[in-house]
Amino acid sequence: MSADSNTAATVADLMDGLGRAARHAAAALALSSGEDRNRGLRSIAAKIRVAAERILAANQADLDAGRQQDLGAAMLDRLTLDAKGIEAMAAGVEAIAAMPDPIGRVSSEWQRPNGLSIQRVSVPLGVIGIIYESRPNVTVDAAALCLKSGNAVILRGGSESFRSNTALYECVREGLSEVGVAADAVQFVPTTDRAAVGYLLSSMSRWLDVVVPRGGKGLIRRVQEDARVPVIGHLEGICHVYLHAAAALDMARAITLNAKMRRTGICGAAETLLVDRANASNVLPPVANALIEAGCELRGDAAVCAMIAEATPATEADWSTEYLDAIISIRIVDGIEHAMQHIRQYGSAHTECIVTDDAAAAARFCREVDSAIVLHNASTQFADGGEFGMGAEIGIATGRVHARGPVGAEQLTSYKYVVRGSGQVRA
């Protein structure tokens, strides 16, 4: 057997072992009580706090290695942990524990004329594979959400955060083991070998029920193309802010600046600004100046460049680019129909915002724009499960099957029908 064959066999044995353990634990976890799972979550939060110095040391080693590998500033920012971030992770786990139990919830029930009583009851999905990059907090958020929803999970983080992820995973295992909750319900791929991702996507359908990718466009496209089980996720976040003819200047400026510049590297950051021609001379110059003062590069169509000297000409590619950086493309549009047409053509069905004092225009935009999240007079940076009051989230789903929008504990459930009779038989 060649060295490559040995490596393939080793990866297959490793991954099948994780899958087998997760599937076994999932059966037990699905039958656990909500309070048992909450006890496990609170124990995890305590372990994270106790291990803060160990986690920070692991994270520093990842950062040092990342700088040696010339990781970009945005990647290093997503990778960085500090004491405040660790406390936020622990508090986030406790917040998930405090949420209502999503399992066993009766979402609908009815009685048939023949006396059958039917209920639709929420149940876990089973075993979830989560593949993610950069952000170590995903290790904790994903584990906690899966545990809360009664699912086992196999975590595969990026190589750039391997040490940080390992330290956090150890906290998860220690927390669950200490209170007697099935520790095998959370599995972590203990290798940076890329073959492990390929095997998880192509050869683990007997162990996995769904895969959730969280990361860059390349990762998500690969998962969507190669996975042999259903995928929950989004390819990219090309989010729009549309300043309608009835947009108030102060609100337009504040929302646009926040939507673009609060955090440029998140999927809810605005990438394109659409400005109604009827109001452009009033709102665009002050909005553009605010963006420029904040360090944002402007790329505009001919009308924008004629109005804003600092803007450079946008190319066709700019309208479909997720910058994840301090860059925004700007287009002047001829009314709401033109704005929605642009979003349909170039958007990614993630998050769109209309700024307007015209209630009818806002209602039309919210009704006709078919994205996972549509906002009226609010920043696109609210595209976040925590901001929706849903607790932590694994990501934003833009598909139309199963989950859509923020994917939290409730979205990681399915349902079954429970039918109760009194001896009925079908004629």
MARTORFI-269070 format. One record per residue (C-alpha): residue in one letter; residue number from 1; x, y, z. Coordinates in nm, 2 decimals, m for minus. Layout:
BEGIN
res:n:px:py:pz
A:NUM:X:Y:Z
...
//
This chain:
BEGIN
res:n:px:py:pz
M:1:0.00:0.00:0.00
S:2:0.14:0.35:m0.10
A:3:0.19:0.63:0.15
D:4:m0.11:0.81:m0.01
S:5:m0.32:0.50:0.05
N:6:m0.21:0.48:0.41
T:7:m0.30:0.85:0.46
A:8:m0.64:0.80:0.30
A:9:m0.71:0.50:0.52
T:10:m0.60:0.69:0.83
V:11:m0.83:0.98:0.75
A:12:m1.12:0.75:0.67
D:13:m1.07:0.56:1.00
L:14:m1.05:0.88:1.19
M:15:m1.36:1.04:1.04
D:16:m1.57:0.72:1.06
G:17:m1.47:0.69:1.42
L:18:m1.60:1.05:1.49
G:19:m1.91:0.98:1.29
R:20:m1.99:0.66:1.47
A:21:m1.94:0.82:1.82
A:22:m2.15:1.12:1.72
R:23:m2.44:0.90:1.59
H:24:m2.44:0.69:1.90
A:25:m2.44:1.00:2.12
A:26:m2.71:1.17:1.92
A:27:m2.96:0.89:2.00
A:28:m2.90:0.94:2.37
L:29:m2.90:1.32:2.35
A:30:m3.23:1.33:2.17
L:31:m3.39:1.16:2.47
S:32:m3.22:1.38:2.73
S:33:m3.42:1.64:2.92
G:34:m3.39:2.01:2.84
E:35:m3.26:2.07:3.19
D:36:m2.99:1.81:3.15
R:37:m2.87:1.98:2.83
N:38:m2.89:2.32:3.00
R:39:m2.68:2.18:3.29
G:40:m2.42:2.08:3.04
L:41:m2.42:2.42:2.88
R:42:m2.37:2.60:3.21
S:43:m2.09:2.37:3.29
I:44:m1.92:2.45:2.96
A:45:m1.95:2.82:3.03
A:46:m1.78:2.77:3.36
K:47:m1.50:2.57:3.21
I:48:m1.44:2.84:2.95
R:49:m1.40:3.11:3.22
V:50:m1.16:2.89:3.42
A:51:m0.95:2.81:3.11
A:52:m0.92:3.17:2.99
E:53:m0.54:3.20:3.01
R:54:m0.50:2.86:2.84
I:55:m0.73:2.97:2.56
L:56:m0.56:3.30:2.51
A:57:m0.22:3.13:2.50
A:58:m0.34:2.90:2.23
N:59:m0.49:3.19:2.04
Q:60:m0.16:3.38:2.06
A:61:0.02:3.08:1.91
D:62:m0.23:3.08:1.62
L:63:m0.19:3.45:1.57
D:64:0.19:3.42:1.57
A:65:0.17:3.14:1.31
G:66:m0.08:3.34:1.11
R:67:0.15:3.64:1.08
Q:68:0.43:3.42:0.97
Q:69:0.20:3.29:0.70
D:70:0.11:3.65:0.60
L:71:m0.26:3.61:0.68
G:72:m0.44:3.93:0.59
A:73:m0.56:4.19:0.84
A:74:m0.92:4.08:0.81
M:75:m0.84:3.72:0.87
L:76:m0.63:3.80:1.17
D:77:m0.91:4.02:1.31
R:78:m1.15:3.73:1.29
L:79:m0.90:3.50:1.45
T:80:m0.82:3.72:1.75
L:81:m0.96:3.64:2.09
D:82:m0.92:3.86:2.40
A:83:m1.05:3.84:2.76
K:84:m1.37:4.03:2.67
G:85:m1.43:3.79:2.38
I:86:m1.39:3.48:2.60
E:87:m1.63:3.62:2.86
A:88:m1.87:3.69:2.57
M:89:m1.84:3.33:2.46
A:90:m1.92:3.20:2.81
A:91:m2.21:3.44:2.85
G:92:m2.34:3.34:2.51
V:93:m2.35:2.98:2.62
E:94:m2.54:3.07:2.93
A:95:m2.78:3.27:2.72
I:96:m2.84:2.97:2.50
A:97:m2.91:2.76:2.82
A:98:m3.17:3.02:2.93
M:99:m3.36:2.99:2.60
P:100:m3.68:2.78:2.58
D:101:m3.62:2.42:2.49
P:102:m3.67:2.38:2.12
I:103:m3.72:2.00:2.14
G:104:m4.06:1.84:2.21
R:105:m4.25:2.17:2.12
V:106:m4.59:2.11:1.98
S:107:m4.62:2.36:1.69
S:108:m4.96:2.24:1.58
E:109:m5.23:1.99:1.68
W:110:m5.58:1.90:1.55
Q:111:m5.85:1.64:1.58
R:112:m5.98:1.44:1.28
P:113:m6.35:1.35:1.24
N:114:m6.26:0.98:1.30
G:115:m6.12:1.07:1.64
L:116:m5.75:1.07:1.56
S:117:m5.55:1.33:1.75
I:118:m5.25:1.46:1.55
Q:119:m4.96:1.67:1.68
R:120:m4.66:1.81:1.50
V:121:m4.37:1.79:1.75
S:122:m4.02:1.93:1.71
V:123:m3.73:1.68:1.71
P:124:m3.35:1.72:1.66
L:125:m3.20:1.69:1.31
G:126:m2.95:1.42:1.43
V:127:m2.58:1.47:1.36
I:128:m2.47:1.80:1.21
G:129:m2.13:1.86:1.05
I:130:m2.01:2.21:1.08
I:131:m1.71:2.33:0.87
Y:132:m1.58:2.68:0.95
E:133:m1.29:2.91:0.91
S:134:m1.10:3.17:1.12
R:135:m1.34:3.25:1.41
P:136:m1.27:3.03:1.71
N:137:m1.59:3.14:1.88
V:138:m1.78:2.92:1.63
T:139:m1.64:2.62:1.81
V:140:m1.83:2.72:2.12
D:141:m2.14:2.87:1.95
A:142:m2.19:2.57:1.72
A:143:m2.14:2.32:2.00
A:144:m2.38:2.50:2.23
L:145:m2.65:2.55:1.97
C:146:m2.64:2.18:1.87
L:147:m2.65:2.06:2.23
K:148:m2.94:2.29:2.30
S:149:m3.13:2.15:2.01
G:150:m3.05:1.79:2.10
N:151:m2.81:1.73:1.80
A:152:m2.47:1.58:1.80
V:153:m2.21:1.77:1.60
I:154:m1.88:1.71:1.43
L:155:m1.67:2.03:1.42
R:156:m1.41:2.10:1.16
G:157:m1.24:2.44:1.21
G:158:m0.98:2.61:0.99
S:159:m0.61:2.53:1.02
E:160:m0.53:2.89:1.11
S:161:m0.73:2.86:1.44
F:162:m0.65:2.49:1.52
R:163:m0.49:2.56:1.85
S:164:m0.76:2.80:1.97
N:165:m1.03:2.56:1.86
T:166:m0.87:2.27:2.03
A:167:m0.85:2.46:2.36
L:168:m1.21:2.56:2.34
Y:169:m1.32:2.20:2.24
E:170:m1.14:2.07:2.55
C:171:m1.36:2.31:2.76
V:172:m1.67:2.17:2.59
R:173:m1.57:1.81:2.66
E:174:m1.47:1.88:3.02
G:175:m1.79:2.07:3.09
L:176:m2.01:1.79:2.96
S:177:m1.82:1.51:3.12
E:178:m1.83:1.68:3.46
V:179:m2.21:1.68:3.47
G:180:m2.26:1.35:3.30
V:181:m2.40:1.48:2.97
A:182:m2.30:1.28:2.67
A:183:m1.96:1.43:2.58
D:184:m1.94:1.23:2.26
A:185:m2.23:1.45:2.13
V:186:m1.96:1.70:2.04
Q:187:m1.68:1.57:1.82
F:188:m1.38:1.77:1.69
V:189:m1.17:1.68:1.38
P:190:m0.82:1.66:1.54
T:191:m0.63:1.72:1.22
T:192:m0.56:2.00:0.97
D:193:m0.53:1.75:0.69
R:194:m0.76:1.89:0.41
A:195:m0.85:1.53:0.32
A:196:m1.06:1.52:0.63
V:197:m1.30:1.78:0.48
G:198:m1.32:1.59:0.16
Y:199:m1.41:1.27:0.34
L:200:m1.66:1.44:0.56
L:201:m1.84:1.59:0.26
S:202:m1.82:1.28:0.03
S:203:m1.83:0.97:0.25
M:204:m2.01:1.03:0.58
S:205:m2.37:1.03:0.47
R:206:m2.43:0.73:0.70
W:207:m2.32:0.94:1.00
L:208:m2.43:1.30:0.90
D:209:m2.78:1.44:0.85
V:210:m2.68:1.79:0.74
V:211:m2.37:2.01:0.69
V:212:m2.34:2.37:0.78
P:213:m2.05:2.57:0.63
R:214:m1.94:2.90:0.78
G:215:m1.66:3.09:0.61
G:216:m1.54:3.24:0.28
K:217:m1.69:3.20:m0.06
G:218:m1.45:2.93:m0.16
L:219:m1.53:2.71:0.14
I:220:m1.90:2.75:0.11
R:221:m1.90:2.68:m0.27
R:222:m1.70:2.36:m0.21
V:223:m1.94:2.24:0.06
Q:224:m2.24:2.31:m0.16
E:225:m2.09:2.13:m0.46
D:226:m1.93:1.83:m0.28
A:227:m2.16:1.75:0.01
R:228:m2.37:1.43:m0.01
V:229:m2.61:1.54:0.26
P:230:m2.83:1.86:0.27
V:231:m2.65:2.19:0.33
I:232:m2.77:2.49:0.53
G:233:m2.58:2.81:0.46
H:234:m2.51:3.10:0.22
L:235:m2.26:3.14:m0.05
E:236:m2.19:3.51:0.01
G:237:m2.34:3.82:0.16
I:238:m2.38:4.08:m0.11
C:239:m2.60:4.31:0.10
H:240:m2.76:4.64:m0.03
V:241:m2.88:4.96:0.13
Y:242:m3.13:5.15:m0.08
L:243:m3.18:5.52:m0.01
H:244:m3.53:5.58:m0.14
A:245:m3.65:5.92:m0.27
A:246:m3.82:5.97:0.07
A:247:m3.51:5.89:0.28
A:248:m3.43:6.14:0.56
L:249:m3.07:6.26:0.53
D:250:m2.96:6.20:0.89
M:251:m3.10:5.85:0.89
A:252:m2.96:5.77:0.55
R:253:m2.61:5.88:0.66
A:254:m2.62:5.70:0.99
I:255:m2.76:5.37:0.86
T:256:m2.52:5.36:0.55
L:257:m2.22:5.44:0.76
N:258:m2.30:5.17:1.02
A:259:m2.41:4.91:0.76
K:260:m2.08:4.94:0.58
M:261:m1.82:5.04:0.84
R:262:m1.92:4.90:1.18
R:263:m1.75:4.57:1.09
T:264:m1.66:4.53:0.73
G:265:m1.57:4.17:0.75
I:266:m1.90:4.02:0.84
C:267:m2.16:3.88:0.60
G:268:m2.42:4.14:0.70
A:269:m2.19:4.43:0.60
A:270:m2.34:4.64:0.31
E:271:m2.15:4.60:m0.01
T:272:m2.36:4.82:m0.25
L:273:m2.54:5.15:m0.19
L:274:m2.83:5.23:m0.42
V:275:m2.94:5.59:m0.43
D:276:m3.27:5.71:m0.58
R:277:m3.20:5.97:m0.85
A:278:m3.48:6.19:m0.72
N:279:m3.30:6.24:m0.39
A:280:m2.93:6.18:m0.49
S:281:m2.82:6.54:m0.49
N:282:m2.95:6.58:m0.14
V:283:m2.83:6.26:0.03
L:284:m2.54:6.13:m0.17
P:285:m2.27:6.39:m0.10
P:286:m2.31:6.39:0.28
V:287:m2.34:6.01:0.29
A:288:m2.03:5.98:0.07
N:289:m1.83:6.22:0.28
A:290:m1.92:6.03:0.59
L:291:m1.80:5.71:0.43
I:292:m1.48:5.87:0.30
E:293:m1.40:6.02:0.64
A:294:m1.44:5.67:0.79
G:295:m1.18:5.54:0.55
C:296:m1.41:5.38:0.29
E:297:m1.32:5.35:m0.08
L:298:m1.61:5.45:m0.31
R:299:m1.66:5.28:m0.65
G:300:m1.95:5.44:m0.85
D:301:m2.13:5.45:m1.18
A:302:m2.09:5.75:m1.41
A:303:m2.35:5.95:m1.23
V:304:m2.19:5.89:m0.89
C:305:m1.84:5.97:m1.02
A:306:m1.97:6.30:m1.17
M:307:m2.11:6.39:m0.83
I:308:m1.84:6.26:m0.60
A:309:m1.48:6.35:m0.70
E:310:m1.32:6.08:m0.48
A:311:m1.52:5.80:m0.63
T:312:m1.35:5.57:m0.89
P:313:m1.55:5.41:m1.17
A:314:m1.71:5.08:m1.08
T:315:m1.68:4.78:m1.31
E:316:m1.95:4.53:m1.38
A:317:m1.78:4.29:m1.14
D:318:m1.81:4.54:m0.85
W:319:m2.19:4.49:m0.84
S:320:m2.15:4.12:m0.75
T:321:m1.85:4.15:m0.53
E:322:m1.85:4.08:m0.15
Y:323:m1.56:4.30:m0.05
L:324:m1.55:4.22:0.32
D:325:m1.34:4.54:0.34
A:326:m1.38:4.92:0.35
I:327:m1.50:4.94:m0.01
I:328:m1.85:5.01:m0.13
S:329:m2.00:5.02:m0.48
I:330:m2.26:5.29:m0.54
R:331:m2.52:5.32:m0.81
I:332:m2.79:5.58:m0.89
V:333:m3.12:5.42:m0.96
D:334:m3.44:5.54:m1.12
G:335:m3.68:5.46:m0.84
I:336:m3.78:5.16:m0.64
E:337:m3.84:4.93:m0.93
H:338:m3.49:4.99:m1.06
A:339:m3.35:4.93:m0.71
M:340:m3.53:4.60:m0.68
Q:341:m3.42:4.49:m1.03
H:342:m3.06:4.56:m0.94
I:343:m3.09:4.35:m0.62
R:344:m3.25:4.06:m0.81
Q:345:m2.97:4.07:m1.06
Y:346:m2.67:4.11:m0.84
G:347:m2.78:4.02:m0.48
S:348:m2.71:3.70:m0.30
A:349:m3.05:3.68:m0.12
H:350:m2.89:3.76:0.21
T:351:m2.99:4.10:0.36
E:352:m3.13:4.42:0.20
C:353:m3.23:4.75:0.36
I:354:m3.46:5.04:0.24
V:355:m3.43:5.38:0.40
T:356:m3.74:5.58:0.36
D:357:m4.02:5.77:0.53
D:358:m4.27:5.64:0.27
A:359:m4.46:5.36:0.44
A:360:m4.61:5.24:0.11
A:361:m4.26:5.22:m0.06
A:362:m4.12:5.03:0.25
A:363:m4.41:4.79:0.24
R:364:m4.36:4.72:m0.13
F:365:m3.98:4.67:m0.08
C:366:m4.03:4.43:0.21
R:367:m4.29:4.23:0.02
E:368:m4.12:4.21:m0.32
V:369:m3.75:4.17:m0.23
D:370:m3.69:3.80:m0.19
S:371:m3.39:3.79:0.05
A:372:m3.36:3.60:0.38
I:373:m3.36:3.93:0.57
V:374:m3.52:4.26:0.46
L:375:m3.50:4.57:0.68
H:376:m3.67:4.91:0.68
N:377:m3.48:5.20:0.83
A:378:m3.23:4.98:1.01
S:379:m2.87:4.88:0.94
T:380:m2.79:4.55:0.76
Q:381:m2.55:4.48:1.05
F:382:m2.85:4.37:1.25
A:383:m2.85:4.05:1.03
D:384:m2.75:3.84:1.33
G:385:m2.93:3.59:1.54
G:386:m2.83:3.76:1.87
E:387:m2.98:4.09:1.75
F:388:m3.30:3.91:1.65
G:389:m3.33:3.78:2.01
M:390:m3.26:3.42:1.89
G:391:m2.94:3.38:2.08
A:392:m2.62:3.27:1.91
E:393:m2.63:3.15:1.56
I:394:m2.43:2.93:1.33
G:395:m2.48:3.16:1.03
I:396:m2.74:3.30:0.79
A:397:m2.92:3.07:0.55
T:398:m3.02:3.20:0.22
G:399:m3.18:2.89:0.08
R:400:m3.56:2.83:0.06
V:401:m3.56:2.47:0.21
H:402:m3.57:2.42:0.58
A:403:m3.40:2.71:0.76
R:404:m3.38:3.07:0.62
G:405:m3.22:3.37:0.79
P:406:m3.03:3.33:1.12
V:407:m2.97:2.97:1.20
G:408:m3.01:2.92:1.58
A:409:m3.12:2.64:1.80
E:410:m3.48:2.63:1.68
Q:411:m3.37:2.62:1.31
L:412:m3.16:2.31:1.39
T:413:m3.47:2.10:1.45
S:414:m3.71:1.92:1.23
Y:415:m4.05:1.77:1.33
K:416:m4.25:1.45:1.34
Y:417:m4.62:1.38:1.36
V:418:m4.75:1.20:1.66
V:419:m5.09:1.04:1.60
R:420:m5.30:0.91:1.89
G:421:m5.61:0.69:1.83
S:422:m5.85:0.47:2.02
G:423:m5.84:0.17:1.80
Q:424:m5.93:0.33:1.46
V:425:m5.86:0.13:1.14
R:426:m5.88:0.26:0.79
A:427:m6.17:0.14:0.57
//
